[in-house]
Structures are given as structure tokens and as C-alpha cells.
Amino acid sequence: MTEGFSPPERSAHESAAAWKSTEALKLLNGDFELLRELCQIFLTESPKLMQKLQQALLEKDADALMRAAHRLKDEVSYLGAPRAMLAAAQLEEIGHGKDLSRAGEVLTVLQNETSTLQLGLQQLLMGLIP
């Protein structure tokens, strides 16, 4: 269970540096082209999923929150981003349990992790990091 998850605060630079393409490549059996594809998909889809999460929270729609969090969790799992995956899993659990009292706090963590992951992926695609 992910209850009580509260990662330490990090700057965007620290988080982007903490994401390692090598970890994602291990998960993908060294397939750099697949990693590039997944990065591009994530960069396109994650803002839409974050918007769905925000809307679900505003509308107090636990089912929509659970579905969007599940999709985001699946996407970050392929990218070797455990902090984002843990936050998304926690949001999915919150939606499943229908008690949204902590959803805003966890969504903030997920937004931070997603933003810094996006930065790391953009740097990878631009060839700034290995």
C-alpha cells in the first residue's frame, strides 16, 4: 500500500538528473528506438492525462480519477520513473477507495514528478543526456 507516500522535495534539475535513461533502457531490453517512441508518446499524452486528473478532482469523480491515474501509472512504468509511478498508483488507490480527501496532495506530488520527468525526457530526445 502507498499510504503515507511523501517524497522529499527536489528541484526540477535534480529530478531530471535523477531520471536515468539507462534504467528505462533496462526495462526495454536496450531498445533505444522504443524508448524514444515511448518518450514522445508520454510527452504528448501526459499533459492530457494530468488535465483529466485535475478535472476529475474538481468534479469529485473518483472513477475518472482512478482511470486516468491508472493510465498514467502504466505510461511511467515503462520509463523507469518509480516516484511518478508510486504517486500515480496512490491516486489510483484513492480513486478506487472513493475517499478523495488526500487526492489534491498526491496530485501535487504527481504533477511535480511528471513535470520533471518531462524535462528529463525532453533532454534525452534533444541528446543532452545519455
N, CA, C and O of each residue as an XYZ file, in Angstrom:
520
protein
N       0.851     -1.183      0.000
C       0.000      0.000      0.000
C       0.888      1.236      0.000
O       1.969      1.223      0.589
N       0.440      2.306     -0.657
C       1.248      3.504     -0.791
C       0.847      4.582      0.183
O       1.320      5.712      0.059
N       0.013      4.292      1.131
C      -0.448      5.278      2.091
C       0.733      5.948      2.776
O       1.692      5.287      3.174
N       0.655      7.259      2.908
C       1.705      7.994      3.579
C       2.873      8.363      2.682
O       3.870      8.895      3.170
N       2.780      8.099      1.395
C       3.852      8.433      0.468
C       4.043      9.937      0.430
O       3.095     10.683      0.182
N       5.247     10.377      0.671
C       5.571     11.792      0.609
C       7.054     11.929      0.300
O       7.880     12.011      1.209
N       7.395     11.953     -1.007
C       8.808     12.027     -1.355
C       9.393     13.372     -0.978
O       8.671     14.367     -0.915
N      10.697     13.414     -0.725
C      11.326     14.688     -0.417
C      11.271     15.620     -1.623
O      11.271     15.178     -2.772
N      11.225     16.900     -1.340
C      11.195     17.886     -2.415
C      12.540     17.904     -3.140
O      13.601     17.793     -2.525
N      12.465     18.046     -4.455
C      13.670     18.158     -5.267
C      13.452     19.279     -6.273
O      12.321     19.584     -6.651
N      14.545     19.880     -6.695
C      14.439     20.885     -7.752
C      14.210     20.162     -9.075
O      14.473     18.964     -9.176
N      13.726     20.870    -10.081
C      13.498     20.278    -11.398
C      14.800     19.723    -11.963
O      14.806     18.660    -12.584
N      15.896     20.433    -11.750
C      17.185     19.970    -12.257
C      17.601     18.665    -11.576
O      18.079     17.744    -12.239
N      17.423     18.585    -10.268
C      17.765     17.360     -9.541
C      16.907     16.194     -9.996
O      17.413     15.085    -10.162
N      15.621     16.424    -10.201
C      14.727     15.355    -10.611
C      15.034     14.886    -12.017
O      15.042     13.685    -12.288
N      15.287     15.827    -12.912
C      15.612     15.444    -14.284
C      16.913     14.666    -14.301
O      17.053     13.694    -15.044
N      17.863     15.090    -13.484
C      19.134     14.389    -13.412
C      18.949     13.020    -12.766
O      19.680     12.085    -13.091
N      17.981     12.887    -11.852
C      17.753     11.625    -11.165
C      17.143     10.583    -12.101
O      17.365      9.387    -11.911
N      16.388     11.007    -13.095
C      15.831     10.065    -14.055
C      16.956      9.620    -14.974
O      17.658     10.444    -15.560
N      17.115      8.357    -15.089
C      18.197      7.807    -15.888
C      17.629      7.026    -17.062
O      16.851      6.087    -16.891
N      18.031      7.430    -18.244
C      17.589      6.698    -19.425
C      18.080      5.258    -19.373
O      17.455      4.370    -19.953
N      19.196      5.016    -18.681
C      19.725      3.657    -18.591
C      18.750      2.727    -17.871
O      18.633      1.553    -18.224
N      18.050      3.251    -16.862
C      17.056      2.435    -16.160
C      15.900      2.087    -17.088
O      15.438      0.946    -17.115
N      15.443      3.063    -17.838
C      14.352      2.817    -18.783
C      14.808      1.836    -19.857
O      14.050      0.949    -20.252
N      16.028      1.989    -20.325
C      16.545      1.068    -21.346
C      16.626     -0.361    -20.823
O      16.382     -1.305    -21.574
N      16.959     -0.533    -19.560
C      16.974     -1.879    -18.978
C      15.586     -2.500    -19.046
O      15.429     -3.671    -19.392
N      14.578     -1.691    -18.708
C      13.203     -2.188    -18.741
C      12.772     -2.573    -20.148
O      11.912     -3.433    -20.334
N      13.380     -1.925    -21.136
C      13.003     -2.133    -22.540
C      14.020     -2.994    -23.285
O      14.067     -2.989    -24.515
N      14.832     -3.729    -22.532
C      15.839     -4.620    -23.125
C      16.770     -3.903    -24.098
O      17.156     -4.459    -25.126
N      17.125     -2.662    -23.763
C      18.097     -1.917    -24.554
C      17.581     -1.343    -25.859
O      18.373     -0.885    -26.683
N      16.284     -1.355    -26.064
C      15.704     -0.872    -27.325
C      15.546      0.649    -27.279
O      14.536      1.171    -26.809
N      16.580      1.351    -27.784
C      16.565      2.813    -27.720
C      15.453      3.410    -28.579
O      14.861      4.422    -28.204
N      15.167      2.803    -29.714
C      14.083      3.328    -30.567
C      12.736      3.235    -29.862
O      11.910      4.141    -29.968
N      12.518      2.138    -29.144
C      11.280      2.008    -28.378
C      11.235      3.052    -27.273
O      10.184      3.642    -27.020
N      12.361      3.285    -26.616
C      12.415      4.322    -25.581
C      12.087      5.684    -26.177
O      11.317      6.448    -25.596
N      12.660      5.989    -27.320
C      12.377      7.268    -27.973
C      10.875      7.401    -28.277
O      10.280      8.457    -28.061
N      10.282      6.320    -28.778
C       8.856      6.323    -29.077
C       8.018      6.544    -27.821
O       7.084      7.346    -27.813
N       8.368      5.818    -26.762
C       7.630      5.958    -25.507
C       7.780      7.357    -24.923
O       6.833      7.899    -24.353
N       8.954      7.934    -25.062
C       9.168      9.309    -24.593
C       8.245     10.267    -25.338
O       7.596     11.121    -24.734
N       8.198     10.114    -26.652
C       7.359     11.003    -27.451
C       5.880     10.829    -27.114
O       5.137     11.807    -27.028
N       5.463      9.593    -26.925
C       4.071      9.334    -26.541
C       3.772      9.966    -25.192
O       2.747     10.627    -25.023
N       4.668      9.762    -24.230
C       4.460     10.321    -22.900
C       4.391     11.842    -22.948
O       3.536     12.444    -22.298
N       5.271     12.459    -23.700
C       5.279     13.923    -23.788
C       4.003     14.453    -24.418
O       3.585     15.572    -24.121
N       3.384     13.672    -25.275
C       2.119     14.068    -25.897
C       0.926     13.781    -24.993
O       0.031     14.613    -24.845
N       0.923     12.590    -24.388
C      -0.246     12.134    -23.639
C      -0.297     12.590    -22.190
O      -1.386     12.793    -21.654
N       0.849     12.756    -21.540
C       0.823     13.068    -20.107
C       0.115     14.389    -19.784
O      -0.595     14.449    -18.780
N       0.274     15.449    -20.586
C      -0.489     16.663    -20.252
C      -2.005     16.426    -20.305
O      -2.752     16.991    -19.506
N      -2.449     15.595    -21.241
C      -3.884     15.285    -21.342
C      -4.346     14.503    -20.112
O      -5.418     14.764    -19.565
N      -3.527     13.541    -19.685
C      -3.894     12.751    -18.513
C      -3.874     13.596    -17.251
O      -4.731     13.429    -16.383
N      -2.916     14.496    -17.135
C      -2.876     15.383    -15.974
C      -4.121     16.270    -15.951
O      -4.688     16.527    -14.889
N      -4.535     16.727    -17.110
C      -5.758     17.533    -17.193
C      -6.974     16.715    -16.749
O      -7.841     17.222    -16.037
N      -7.033     15.457    -17.169
C      -8.142     14.584    -16.753
C      -8.134     14.378    -15.239
O      -9.189     14.359    -14.605
N      -6.942     14.223    -14.664
C      -6.842     14.065    -13.212
C      -7.330     15.320    -12.487
O      -8.069     15.231    -11.506
N      -6.918     16.475    -12.971
C      -7.346     17.736    -12.354
C      -8.855     17.899    -12.463
O      -9.513     18.302    -11.504
N      -9.404     17.582    -13.641
C     -10.843     17.705    -13.850
C     -11.604     16.730    -12.956
O     -12.626     17.086    -12.369
N     -11.108     15.517    -12.858
C     -11.760     14.516    -12.003
C     -11.771     14.976    -10.544
O     -12.759     14.794     -9.833
N     -10.674     15.565    -10.114
C     -10.617     16.061     -8.737
C     -11.591     17.223     -8.533
O     -12.289     17.280     -7.521
N     -11.635     18.139     -9.484
C     -12.581     19.260     -9.392
C     -14.024     18.784     -9.333
O     -14.843     19.325     -8.591
N     -14.320     17.760    -10.130
C     -15.687     17.233    -10.192
C     -15.954     16.170     -9.121
O     -17.060     15.638     -9.024
N     -14.924     15.869     -8.317
C     -15.033     14.837     -7.285
C     -15.487     13.501     -7.884
O     -16.326     12.796     -7.322
N     -14.907     13.180     -9.038
C     -15.240     11.966     -9.777
C     -14.157     10.918     -9.516
O     -13.143     10.870    -10.212
N     -14.386     10.087     -8.508
C     -13.397      9.094     -8.094
C     -13.088      8.090     -9.199
O     -11.939      7.673     -9.349
N     -14.092      7.700     -9.968
C     -13.871      6.723    -11.034
C     -12.987      7.301    -12.138
O     -12.081      6.624    -12.625
N     -13.243      8.537    -12.531
C     -12.417      9.177    -13.557
C     -10.988      9.376    -13.053
O     -10.029      9.227    -13.810
N     -10.858      9.710    -11.787
C      -9.534      9.855    -11.182
C      -8.789      8.523    -11.234
O      -7.613      8.478    -11.595
N      -9.461      7.463    -10.880
C      -8.858      6.135    -10.867
C      -8.412      5.729    -12.280
O      -7.309      5.210    -12.452
N      -9.245      5.958    -13.272
C      -8.917      5.572    -14.650
C      -7.729      6.357    -15.193
O      -6.816      5.774    -15.779
N      -7.733      7.668    -15.004
C      -6.641      8.495    -15.515
C      -5.335      8.173    -14.795
O      -4.277      8.121    -15.422
N      -5.405      7.957    -13.492
C      -4.204      7.621    -12.725
C      -3.650      6.270    -13.179
O      -2.434      6.096    -13.264
N      -4.522      5.331    -13.465
C      -4.086      4.017    -13.937
C      -3.348      4.134    -15.268
O      -2.298      3.519    -15.456
N      -3.885      4.907    -16.171
C      -3.233      5.091    -17.482
C      -1.873      5.755    -17.316
O      -0.898      5.344    -17.946
N      -1.804      6.769    -16.479
C      -0.534      7.460    -16.273
C       0.472      6.530    -15.596
O       1.653      6.529    -15.942
N       0.005      5.750    -14.644
C       0.871      4.781    -13.957
C       1.476      3.812    -14.967
O       2.670      3.517    -14.907
N       0.668      3.320    -15.884
C       1.166      2.405    -16.910
C       2.232      3.070    -17.777
O       3.255      2.460    -18.086
N       1.994      4.302    -18.164
C       2.951      5.003    -19.022
C       4.284      5.227    -18.330
O       5.334      4.996    -18.930
N       4.264      5.670    -17.083
C       5.537      5.957    -16.402
C       6.268      4.682    -16.003
O       7.481      4.701    -15.794
N       5.537      3.572    -15.898
C       6.196      2.318    -15.519
C       7.202      1.887    -16.581
O       8.218      1.277    -16.247
N       6.946      2.188    -17.841
C       7.858      1.825    -18.926
C       9.051      2.763    -19.009
O      10.026      2.470    -19.701
N       8.982      3.876    -18.315
C      10.030      4.893    -18.420
C      10.997      4.866    -17.246
O      11.896      5.703    -17.170
N      10.831      3.937    -16.349
C      11.754      3.850    -15.219
C      11.661      5.056    -14.304
O      12.680      5.616    -13.899
N      10.435      5.456    -13.978
C      10.191      6.617    -13.120
C       9.400      6.170    -11.891
O       8.190      6.384    -11.825
N      10.070      5.553    -10.920
C       9.341      4.959     -9.794
C       8.594      5.960     -8.927
O       7.535      5.628     -8.393
N       9.108      7.171     -8.770
C       8.415      8.152     -7.924
C       7.096      8.582     -8.561
O       6.081      8.701     -7.874
N       7.110      8.812     -9.861
C       5.877      9.164    -10.563
C       4.916      7.981    -10.554
O       3.710      8.154    -10.374
N       5.453      6.782    -10.747
C       4.608      5.591    -10.750
C       3.950      5.386     -9.385
O       2.772      5.037     -9.307
N       4.704      5.601     -8.321
C       4.160      5.440     -6.969
C       3.057      6.464     -6.696
O       2.022      6.122     -6.123
N       3.270      7.703     -7.099
C       2.245      8.730     -6.894
C       0.991      8.419     -7.711
O      -0.126      8.587     -7.222
N       1.176      7.965     -8.961
C       0.024      7.607     -9.793
C      -0.717      6.416     -9.200
O      -1.947      6.380     -9.207
N       0.036      5.437     -8.682
C      -0.597      4.270     -8.051
C      -1.387      4.689     -6.820
O      -2.470      4.167     -6.557
N      -0.838      5.630     -6.074
C      -1.545      6.094     -4.885
C      -2.839      6.810     -5.279
O      -3.869      6.633     -4.628
N      -2.789      7.615     -6.339
C      -4.012      8.278     -6.811
C      -5.033      7.255     -7.296
O      -6.233      7.406     -7.066
N      -4.551      6.218     -7.967
C      -5.451      5.162     -8.422
C      -6.148      4.514     -7.228
O      -7.356      4.278     -7.265
N      -5.393      4.227     -6.175
C      -5.971      3.652     -4.951
C      -6.978      4.597     -4.315
O      -8.036      4.169     -3.853
N      -6.647      5.876     -4.293
C      -7.555      6.877     -3.724
C      -8.868      6.879     -4.494
O      -9.946      6.904     -3.899
N      -8.773      6.852     -5.823
C      -9.985      6.807     -6.642
C     -10.787      5.548     -6.392
O     -12.014      5.590     -6.303
N     -10.092      4.430     -6.280
C     -10.755      3.150     -6.025
C     -11.475      3.170     -4.670
O     -12.578      2.641     -4.534
N     -10.842      3.777     -3.690
C     -11.436      3.851     -2.354
C     -12.503      4.925     -2.211
O     -13.237      4.954     -1.223
N     -12.587      5.808     -3.202
C     -13.606      6.869     -3.255
C     -13.503      7.900     -2.134
O     -14.451      8.649     -1.899
N     -12.375      7.948     -1.445
C     -12.128      8.977     -0.436
C     -11.085      9.930     -1.017
O      -9.889      9.643     -0.989
N     -11.542     11.051     -1.537
C     -10.670     11.978     -2.257
C     -10.007     13.012     -1.353
O      -9.433     13.981     -1.849
N     -10.074     12.826     -0.049
C      -9.563     13.836      0.876
C      -8.066     14.102      0.706
O      -7.624     15.225      0.948
N      -7.286     13.126      0.306
C      -5.836     13.314      0.114
C      -5.459     13.446     -1.355
O      -4.278     13.587     -1.676
N      -6.424     13.404     -2.237
C      -6.137     13.385     -3.670
C      -5.400     14.642     -4.131
O      -4.506     14.553     -4.972
N      -5.750     15.786     -3.607
C      -5.093     17.030     -4.011
C      -3.617     17.028     -3.678
O      -2.788     17.451     -4.485
N      -3.291     16.555     -2.493
C      -1.894     16.479     -2.047
C      -1.080     15.527     -2.940
O       0.035     15.847     -3.352
N      -1.654     14.364     -3.226
C      -0.952     13.377     -4.048
C      -0.865     13.853     -5.490
O       0.136     13.614     -6.165
N      -1.907     14.524     -5.966
C      -1.876     15.055     -7.323
C      -0.758     16.086     -7.469
O      -0.102     16.138     -8.510
N      -0.538     16.892     -6.457
C       0.554     17.870     -6.498
C       1.906     17.165     -6.631
O       2.756     17.590     -7.413
N       2.100     16.097     -5.872
C       3.337     15.313     -5.977
C       3.469     14.750     -7.393
O       4.537     14.826     -8.001
N       2.380     14.189     -7.912
C       2.408     13.609     -9.253
C       2.691     14.672    -10.308
O       3.434     14.423    -11.258
N       2.106     15.851    -10.146
C       2.377     16.935    -11.092
C       3.857     17.300    -11.090
O       4.454     17.488    -12.150
N       4.441     17.400     -9.914
C       5.866     17.726     -9.821
C       6.722     16.646    -10.464
O       7.633     16.944    -11.236
N       6.431     15.404    -10.146
C       7.201     14.288    -10.700
C       7.028     14.197    -12.219
O       7.990     13.938    -12.943
N       5.816     14.408    -12.690
C       5.552     14.348    -14.126
C       6.267     15.480    -14.852
O       6.844     15.268    -15.919
N       6.233     16.673    -14.283
C       6.913     17.818    -14.908
C       8.410     17.584    -15.019
O       9.013     17.877    -16.052
N       9.006     17.062    -13.967
C      10.446     16.850    -14.005
C      10.803     15.665    -14.898
O      11.859     15.660    -15.530
N       9.937     14.670    -14.953
C      10.152     13.561    -15.885
C      10.079     14.077    -17.315
O      10.896     13.700    -18.155
N       9.109     14.934    -17.593
C       9.003     15.510    -18.941
C      10.285     16.245    -19.311
O      10.755     16.144    -20.444
N      10.845     16.976    -18.372
C      12.102     17.685    -18.620
C      13.217     16.696    -18.957
O      13.969     16.907    -19.909
N      13.323     15.630    -18.190
C      14.339     14.615    -18.461
C      14.150     13.963    -19.817
O      15.121     13.716    -20.533
N      12.910     13.684    -20.173
C      12.638     13.062    -21.472
C      12.954     14.016    -22.618
O      13.500     13.605    -23.642
N      12.612     15.280    -22.445
C      12.935     16.262    -23.476
C      14.443     16.376    -23.660
O      14.932     16.479    -24.785
N      15.181     16.356    -22.541
C      16.631     16.412    -22.637
C      17.175     15.183    -23.357
O      18.095     15.288    -24.169
N      16.612     14.032    -23.059
C      17.034     12.807    -23.736
C      16.801     12.934    -25.238
O      17.690     12.646    -26.040
N      15.617     13.359    -25.606
C      15.283     13.467    -27.024
C      16.132     14.515    -27.737
O      16.391     14.398    -28.935
N      16.558     15.525    -27.011
C      17.409     16.558    -27.607
C      18.887     16.143    -27.572
O      19.745     16.860    -28.086
N      19.179     14.994    -26.970
C      20.533     14.493    -26.935
C      21.411     15.133    -25.866
O      22.637     15.066    -25.944
N      20.778     15.756    -24.862
C      21.566     16.420    -23.823
C      22.053     15.461    -22.746
O      23.051     15.727    -22.077
N      21.345     14.342    -22.577
C      21.778     13.359    -21.593
C      21.802     12.003    -22.251
O      21.038     11.763    -23.186
N      22.656     11.108    -21.795
C      22.744      9.771    -22.413
C      21.528      8.923    -22.089
O      21.441      7.777    -22.528
